[in-house]
Amino acid sequence: MHHQKIHDTSVSLTELGFGASVIGNLYRVTPAEDAAAAVDAAWEAGIRYFDTAPHYGLGLSERRLGAALRGRPRAEYVISSKVGRLLVPNEKPRGTDTEGFVVRDELRRQWDFSRDGVLRSIEETLERTGLDRLDIVYLHDPDEHGRQAAEEAMPALAELRDQGVIGAIGAGMNQSAMLARFLRETAADVVMLAGRYTLLDQSALDDVLPTARELGKSVVAVGVFNSGLLSRDRPAEGMKYDYQDASPALVARARAIAEVCAAHGTSLPAAAIAFPHTHPSIVNVTLGMRTPEQVVRNVELKGQPLPDRLWDDLRAQGLIRSDVPAQHGRGRDARCL
């Protein structure tokens, strides 16, 4: 599988990454054996970038991912986790987590972007994963904590990076404007951009992507299916868009994009995975993968070559923005996988 390096660092990512939120029981229970088998399938497919966070399943994702990776050569893969939410005892448990994960709530999340909070969070992540180091650490959703994140958390991460403890640092968010500020105003090397550079939303072209291009920084794209609407060949009513029921207008637009994809001999989900790589600053697309079957499907979709003229036709029909860059990745004559 093709690798791309995070600019000005020694960290190299496979172009497809394994998102471990779902093996933390996001929305529904994932049996432990399915989670382990999914990581095994990703490894067999050549995926060597794995992303997790304390938030995902109140530590369950980190524990499961660490257990699945522990016996593998440490130099052969990259793992990222996140800081900003400490896991602390829950004084008033209700039985089940209330933030989307089907896990018991003996713990709760506590926002903390202080220097001490960052160091504690990393130490606890290493304990949960059983690993000796993290390759990338992101500030996780600092939307309401921007000043502390920029003035305390990021300098703490930069110190660890400069000491060689961490390979790269950044921030991960569902918005793009603040990510642009982190690239411009802090020591961030890379940002994780969720859902803002997809076939249905190219708003990152207004801020974080031109900033990354100007400064020579890198971007990891996640949420490329926009919560599901772009995940099937034929979008249907009732599918989700950014965690809500998609409007009829969005469903109609997704169907129109799907029709153009079909006319070019490909599918909507294959195009959704390939689309972020049209921008030269995007070095990786990371997808949530719950089972070995999902891994196989995503790897097959990622391996489908797409003709450059697909993007031209989508631009011409007004289905993506006219300023989407010309194809940056591989065309029909070269495969990534």
C-alpha positions as CSV (number, residue, x, y, z in Angstrom):
1,M,0.0,0.0,0.0
2,H,1.3,3.4,-0.9
3,H,2.6,5.7,1.9
4,Q,2.7,9.4,2.2
5,K,4.8,11.3,4.7
6,I,3.5,14.0,7.1
7,H,5.4,17.0,5.8
8,D,8.6,17.9,7.7
9,T,8.3,14.8,10.0
10,S,9.6,11.2,9.9
11,V,6.0,9.9,10.1
12,S,4.7,8.1,7.0
13,L,1.1,7.0,6.7
14,T,-0.5,4.4,4.4
15,E,-3.0,6.2,2.2
16,L,-5.8,4.3,3.9
17,G,-6.1,4.2,7.7
18,F,-8.0,2.2,10.2
19,G,-10.4,4.3,12.4
20,A,-10.9,2.5,15.7
21,S,-13.9,4.4,17.0
22,V,-16.3,1.7,16.0
23,I,-14.4,-1.0,17.8
24,G,-15.1,1.0,20.9
25,N,-18.8,0.0,20.5
26,L,-19.9,3.2,18.7
27,Y,-23.7,3.0,18.3
28,R,-23.8,-0.7,18.9
29,V,-21.8,-3.5,20.4
30,T,-18.8,-4.9,18.5
31,P,-17.8,-8.3,19.9
32,A,-14.2,-8.4,21.0
33,E,-13.4,-11.2,18.5
34,D,-14.8,-9.1,15.6
35,A,-12.7,-6.1,16.7
36,A,-9.5,-8.2,16.8
37,A,-10.3,-9.8,13.5
38,A,-10.9,-6.4,11.9
39,V,-7.4,-5.2,13.0
40,D,-6.0,-8.5,11.7
41,A,-7.7,-8.0,8.3
42,A,-6.4,-4.5,8.1
43,W,-2.9,-5.6,8.7
44,E,-3.1,-8.4,6.1
45,A,-4.4,-5.8,3.6
46,G,-1.3,-3.6,4.2
47,I,-2.9,-0.9,6.4
48,R,-0.3,0.5,8.8
49,Y,-2.0,3.6,10.2
50,F,-4.4,3.1,13.2
51,D,-6.3,5.9,15.0
52,T,-8.0,5.8,18.3
53,A,-8.9,8.1,21.3
54,P,-9.8,7.9,25.0
55,H,-13.3,9.2,24.1
56,Y,-14.0,6.1,22.0
57,G,-15.9,3.8,24.2
58,L,-14.4,5.3,27.4
59,G,-11.1,3.7,26.7
60,L,-12.4,0.5,25.1
61,S,-11.1,1.3,21.6
62,E,-7.6,2.0,23.0
63,R,-7.5,-1.2,24.9
64,R,-8.8,-3.3,22.0
65,L,-6.5,-1.7,19.4
66,G,-3.5,-2.0,21.7
67,A,-4.1,-5.6,22.3
68,A,-4.5,-6.3,18.6
69,L,-1.3,-4.5,17.7
70,R,0.9,-5.5,20.7
71,G,2.6,-8.5,19.1
72,R,3.3,-6.8,15.8
73,P,6.7,-5.1,14.9
74,R,6.4,-1.7,16.4
75,A,8.5,0.0,13.7
76,E,6.1,-1.2,11.0
77,Y,3.0,0.8,12.0
78,V,1.8,4.2,13.0
79,I,-0.7,4.8,15.8
80,S,-2.4,8.0,16.8
81,S,-4.5,8.9,19.8
82,K,-5.9,12.2,21.2
83,V,-5.9,14.4,24.2
84,G,-8.4,16.8,25.7
85,R,-10.8,14.4,27.4
86,L,-9.5,12.7,30.5
87,L,-11.3,9.6,31.8
88,V,-12.2,10.0,35.5
89,P,-14.5,8.1,37.9
90,N,-18.2,8.7,37.3
91,E,-19.8,9.6,40.6
92,K,-23.3,9.3,39.2
93,P,-23.3,6.4,36.7
94,R,-26.6,5.6,34.9
95,G,-25.5,2.2,33.5
96,T,-24.6,3.1,29.9
97,D,-22.5,5.9,28.3
98,T,-24.6,8.8,27.0
99,E,-22.2,9.9,24.2
100,G,-22.9,7.3,21.5
101,F,-20.9,4.3,22.8
102,V,-22.5,1.1,24.1
103,V,-20.3,0.7,27.2
104,R,-20.8,0.9,30.9
105,D,-20.3,4.3,32.4
106,E,-18.1,3.8,35.4
107,L,-15.9,6.5,33.9
108,R,-16.8,9.9,32.5
109,R,-15.0,12.4,30.2
110,Q,-13.5,15.5,31.7
111,W,-12.3,18.3,29.4
112,D,-8.7,19.2,30.1
113,F,-6.3,20.9,27.6
114,S,-3.8,21.9,30.3
115,R,-0.2,20.8,30.2
116,D,-0.7,18.4,33.1
117,G,-3.9,17.1,31.5
118,V,-2.0,16.4,28.2
119,L,0.8,14.5,29.9
120,R,-1.7,12.5,32.1
121,S,-3.8,11.7,29.1
122,I,-0.8,10.4,27.1
123,E,0.4,8.3,30.0
124,E,-3.0,6.8,30.5
125,T,-3.4,6.0,26.8
126,L,0.0,4.2,26.9
127,E,-1.3,2.2,29.9
128,R,-4.5,1.3,28.2
129,T,-2.9,0.3,24.9
130,G,0.1,-1.4,26.5
131,L,2.3,0.3,23.9
132,D,5.6,2.1,24.4
133,R,4.9,5.2,22.5
134,L,2.4,7.1,20.3
135,D,3.5,8.3,16.8
136,I,0.9,11.1,16.5
137,V,-1.1,12.9,19.1
138,Y,-4.1,15.2,18.2
139,L,-6.0,17.7,20.3
140,H,-9.5,16.2,20.2
141,D,-12.4,18.6,19.5
142,P,-11.0,21.7,21.2
143,D,-13.9,23.9,19.8
144,E,-14.8,25.4,23.2
145,H,-11.3,25.3,24.6
146,G,-9.3,27.0,21.8
147,R,-7.2,29.3,23.9
148,Q,-6.1,26.7,26.4
149,A,-5.6,24.2,23.6
150,A,-3.4,26.6,21.7
151,E,-1.5,28.1,24.6
152,E,-1.0,25.1,26.9
153,A,-1.8,21.8,25.2
154,M,0.0,22.4,21.9
155,P,3.2,23.7,23.4
156,A,3.2,20.6,25.7
157,L,2.9,18.3,22.6
158,A,5.5,20.3,20.7
159,E,8.0,19.8,23.6
160,L,7.4,16.0,23.4
161,R,7.8,16.0,19.7
162,D,11.0,18.0,19.9
163,Q,12.3,15.5,22.4
164,G,11.6,12.7,20.0
165,V,8.8,11.2,22.2
166,I,6.1,11.8,19.6
167,G,6.6,11.9,15.8
168,A,3.9,14.4,14.9
169,I,1.3,16.6,16.6
170,G,-1.9,18.3,15.5
171,A,-5.6,18.7,16.1
172,G,-8.7,16.8,15.0
173,M,-12.2,18.5,14.6
174,N,-15.4,18.5,12.7
175,Q,-14.9,22.1,11.6
176,S,-12.2,23.5,9.3
177,A,-11.8,27.1,10.3
178,M,-10.2,26.5,13.7
179,L,-8.0,23.8,12.2
180,A,-6.6,26.5,9.8
181,R,-5.8,28.6,12.9
182,F,-4.0,25.7,14.6
183,L,-1.9,25.2,11.4
184,R,-1.1,28.9,11.1
185,E,-0.7,29.9,14.8
186,T,0.7,26.8,16.6
187,A,3.4,24.1,16.1
188,A,0.9,21.6,14.6
189,D,2.3,19.4,11.8
190,V,-1.0,17.8,10.7
191,V,-4.7,18.1,11.3
192,M,-7.5,15.5,11.2
193,L,-10.4,17.0,9.2
194,A,-13.8,15.3,9.7
195,G,-16.4,15.6,7.0
196,R,-15.4,19.0,5.6
197,Y,-13.8,17.8,2.4
198,T,-16.1,15.3,0.9
199,L,-18.3,14.9,-2.2
200,L,-21.0,16.8,-0.4
201,D,-19.1,19.4,1.6
202,Q,-15.9,21.1,0.3
203,S,-16.0,24.0,2.8
204,A,-12.4,23.2,3.8
205,L,-11.3,24.8,0.5
206,D,-12.2,28.1,2.2
207,D,-9.6,27.8,5.0
208,V,-7.7,24.8,6.2
209,L,-6.7,23.3,2.9
210,P,-5.2,26.5,1.4
211,T,-3.5,27.1,4.7
212,A,-2.0,23.6,4.7
213,R,-0.9,24.1,1.1
214,E,0.7,27.5,1.8
215,L,2.5,26.4,4.9
216,G,3.5,22.9,3.8
217,K,1.4,21.1,6.4
218,S,-0.5,17.8,6.1
219,V,-4.1,16.8,6.5
220,V,-5.7,13.4,7.4
221,A,-9.3,13.2,6.1
222,V,-12.0,11.3,8.1
223,G,-15.8,11.2,7.9
224,V,-15.6,11.0,4.1
225,F,-19.0,9.3,3.9
226,N,-20.6,12.1,5.9
227,S,-22.1,9.7,8.5
228,G,-23.4,7.3,5.8
229,L,-25.1,9.1,3.0
230,L,-22.1,8.5,0.7
231,S,-21.5,4.9,1.8
232,R,-23.8,3.1,-0.6
233,D,-24.0,2.9,-4.4
234,R,-27.6,4.3,-4.3
235,P,-28.4,6.7,-1.5
236,A,-31.8,6.2,0.1
237,E,-34.2,8.3,2.2
238,G,-33.5,8.0,5.9
239,M,-29.7,7.7,5.6
240,K,-27.6,10.0,7.9
241,Y,-25.7,13.1,7.0
242,D,-23.5,14.5,9.7
243,Y,-25.3,12.4,12.3
244,Q,-28.7,13.7,11.3
245,D,-31.3,12.3,8.9
246,A,-30.3,13.6,5.5
247,S,-32.7,16.1,3.9
248,P,-34.4,15.2,0.6
249,A,-32.3,17.8,-1.2
250,L,-29.1,16.2,0.1
251,V,-30.3,12.7,-0.8
252,A,-31.1,13.9,-4.3
253,R,-27.7,15.5,-4.7
254,A,-26.0,12.3,-3.5
255,R,-28.0,10.3,-6.0
256,A,-27.0,12.7,-8.8
257,I,-23.3,12.2,-7.9
258,A,-23.9,8.5,-7.8
259,E,-25.3,8.5,-11.3
260,V,-22.2,10.4,-12.6
261,C,-20.0,7.8,-10.9
262,A,-21.9,4.9,-12.5
263,A,-21.5,6.5,-15.9
264,H,-17.8,6.4,-15.4
265,G,-17.8,2.8,-14.3
266,T,-17.3,3.4,-10.6
267,S,-19.4,3.7,-7.5
268,L,-20.3,6.5,-5.1
269,P,-18.4,5.0,-2.1
270,A,-15.3,4.4,-4.2
271,A,-15.4,8.0,-5.3
272,A,-16.0,9.2,-1.7
273,I,-12.9,7.5,-0.6
274,A,-10.8,8.7,-3.5
275,F,-12.1,12.3,-3.5
276,P,-10.0,13.7,-0.6
277,H,-6.8,12.7,-2.5
278,T,-7.7,15.3,-5.2
279,H,-6.0,17.8,-2.8
280,P,-2.2,17.6,-2.5
281,S,-2.2,18.4,1.2
282,I,-4.3,15.3,2.1
283,V,-2.0,12.4,2.9
284,N,-4.5,9.9,4.2
285,V,-8.1,8.9,4.4
286,T,-9.1,7.0,7.6
287,L,-12.3,4.9,7.7
288,G,-14.1,3.3,10.6
289,M,-13.9,-0.5,10.2
290,R,-15.8,-2.8,12.6
291,T,-15.4,-6.2,11.0
292,P,-13.1,-8.0,8.6
293,E,-15.8,-7.8,5.9
294,Q,-15.8,-4.0,6.2
295,V,-12.0,-3.9,5.9
296,V,-12.1,-6.0,2.8
297,R,-14.8,-3.8,1.2
298,N,-13.0,-0.6,2.0
299,V,-9.7,-1.8,0.7
300,E,-11.4,-3.0,-2.5
301,L,-13.1,0.4,-2.9
302,K,-9.8,2.2,-2.2
303,G,-8.1,0.1,-4.9
304,Q,-10.6,1.0,-7.7
305,P,-8.9,3.3,-10.2
306,L,-11.0,6.3,-11.1
307,P,-10.7,8.4,-14.3
308,D,-9.7,12.0,-13.9
309,R,-12.7,13.0,-16.0
310,L,-15.1,11.9,-13.3
311,W,-14.1,15.0,-11.3
312,D,-14.3,17.1,-14.4
313,D,-17.9,16.0,-15.0
314,L,-18.9,16.6,-11.4
315,R,-17.5,20.1,-11.6
316,A,-19.2,20.8,-14.9
317,Q,-22.5,19.7,-13.5
318,G,-22.1,21.8,-10.4
319,L,-22.1,18.8,-8.1
320,I,-18.7,19.7,-6.6
321,R,-17.1,23.1,-6.4
322,S,-15.4,24.5,-9.4
323,D,-12.2,25.1,-7.3
324,V,-11.7,21.4,-6.4
325,P,-8.1,20.8,-7.6
326,A,-7.5,18.6,-10.6
327,Q,-6.8,14.9,-9.7
328,H,-3.8,14.7,-7.5
329,G,-3.8,10.9,-6.8
330,R,-3.6,8.0,-9.2
331,G,-5.6,7.7,-12.3
332,R,-6.9,4.6,-14.1
333,D,-3.4,3.4,-15.0
334,A,-2.0,3.1,-11.5
335,R,-3.4,1.5,-8.4
336,C,-2.7,2.3,-4.8
337,L,-3.4,-1.2,-3.5
